Amino acid sequence: MTTGLERAENQVEAQSASLQKPLRLWDIVLTQIVFVVGSSWVGTAAKLGRAHLFFWLVAIALFYIPQAAVVIYLNRRMPLEGGLYQWAKFGFNQFAGFIVAWNLWLLSITVLALGGMFITTNISYALGDSAAWMRESKWCIALVSLLLVGGLFGTGLRGLGLGKWLHNLGGVVMFAAYGALIALPFISLARGELKEYHPLAMAAPTMSIFYCLNITSKLAVGGLSGFEYVAILAGECNAPARNIGRSVLIASPIIALMFILGTSSVLAFIGDNPIDLIGPVPQTLRLGLHSFRIAGAIASAAILMMTLRSISSMSIHFTGSSRLPMVAGWDALLPAWFSRLHPRYKTPINSLLFVGAVTLVIALASQIGAGVQEAFQLVDNAANVFYGLVYIIMFAIPLIGAASIRTAAPLWLRIAAFGGLSVCLLAIFFTVYPIIDVPSPLAFAIKIIAVTLIANAIGVMIFVFGERRRRANR
């Protein structure tokens, strides 16, 4: 006998039937790698010195492995387009699903709006001192933002049949950049430029417990997060129940090694010197290859490779943030306009237009004046809270979600989910109450809380209006 939950899931699968399904296993694996692995976190972790391995291992044990396990379990149970939106909807209720999607959408929009500034900065560094003016020019940043959003829209309109090649290229580029980074100390050791190198050496942290908890939560929710995002595209994957879980199993150890060994390489060459947190990989390559004539060219190439990876990651954000309004439109929480598919490419054309327009407006507005820039920086800081809230609900599903989902979860998975949820709470706390120097910690905390509450209040209002419209349609 078919249950109500199964009938609802079957309805979502029927709505996904018209979508193209170009993503195969290795496409998903490369997408996981390019989305999760960033370049800045190896620099952040290297500032911890030899204690970095301790913090990586704690973050992996308390958050990374629980995240992977819960994503595999929920995706196997509900391999549906919309991913975490559907998991929260069926695990709790429609409201929880919408709020998860709303916070995840806000996170992606913030990342996309920052894209033009980030790419302009990278290109200026790659071109050298003569291009330093680019990162200070608002018109240049605005132009790059316009070209970026236009390119992402064009790729998104064509669908993942084209987009997956951009994502795959980003994954290959990350492999190449991190491969060079990881191999560099061994090359320098063989050439006698390094006296010794112990990539897995570990030292106990000398910081306070409070500081250790802060760093662990930052590395976890900031650096090691993202496996759940690809599941948004489950309806466009080949055999999603099997392949998304397998992609997590394949990618997770690779990603962990890239982070740990990459941090060791940065530490080997930079040591106690100041670390460029924007570009630690190019900085390390430049230092490690200083005896080669082409050191500068290689560093510039590495910056361009990191830029290509960033564009690939933004393409994933753009794609996912267009699917969330589409599936909300399926449930009539948003107008059906958002769910309209392109007749040829079967992509949500109106949702893509909406995401592109909102991203471009925010990106351009952030360049207008200091007041707008300050507001945007507040939203950017609050984005960590948005992501933390998303993960809290995800980890809560096997703990206190619907009985049919909760009772099927093994005890070890529930214990792991509790650990992941605890780390998320810590990450939110340390975002609201930073241990870094700010003029007024209380004022900073009030601003972050206010931005988070206002943003989610807007989401609640949208949900209420959508629920009324849905009931009226009934």
Number of C-alpha atoms within 10 A of each C-alpha: 4 6 8 9 13 13 11 12 17 13 13 20 17 12 14 19 12 13 18 17 19 15 24 17 19 16 18 27 25 24 28 28 28 28 25 19 25 20 24 16 22 27 27 22 28 26 21 19 19 23 18 26 25 18 24 22 16 16 24 20 16 21 28 25 19 23 30 19 21 24 25 25 20 26 25 16 13 23 30 28 26 27 28 31 28 29 26 27 21 22 27 19 14 18 18 19 24 25 24 27 28 26 22 25 23 22 22 24 25 21 19 30 26 21 24 25 23 20 23 24 21 21 18 19 21 22 15 11 9 9 15 16 12 18 19 14 14 16 13 16 24 21 14 18 26 19 14 22 24 16 15 23 21 14 19 25 23 16 23 23 16 14 22 22 15 21 29 22 19 26 25 17 20 25 19 14 22 22 14 17 24 23 13 21 24 18 15 18 13 12 10 10 13 15 9 13 14 12 19 13 12 14 12 11 17 10 11 9 10 10 14 14 18 21 20 26 29 24 23 26 25 17 23 25 19 22 25 21 22 25 29 25 24 25 25 23 27 17 15 26 20 15 24 31 24 17 24 22 15 17 19 22 11 13 18 17 12 22 23 21 20 30 31 28 29 30 25 22 19 19 15 12 9 9 19 15 17 16 20 24 27 28 22 24 25 21 15 24 17 12 11 10 9 12 17 19 13 17 23 23 16 26 26 20 21 24 23 20 27 22 24 25 27 25 25 27 23 25 28 24 28 26 25 28 29 29 28 25 19 20 17 20 23 21 17 16 15 24 24 17 18 14 9 8 16 15 25 25 23 20 23 24 17 15 22 24 15 13 24 23 13 17 26 18 15 22 18 12 9 10 11 14 15 12 14 20 15 17 21 21 18 26 24 22 27 24 24 25 20 24 25 19 23 27 26 20 24 28 22 15 21 17 14 12 20 17 14 11 17 11 13 11 18 22 14 24 27 20 18 29 25 16 25 26 17 18 27 22 16 22 23 21 16 15 12 8 7 10 8 9 15 12 12 17 17 14 18 21 16 14 20 20 13 12 17 17 13 12 19 16 11 16 21 14 12 19 18 13 15 15 9 8 8 6
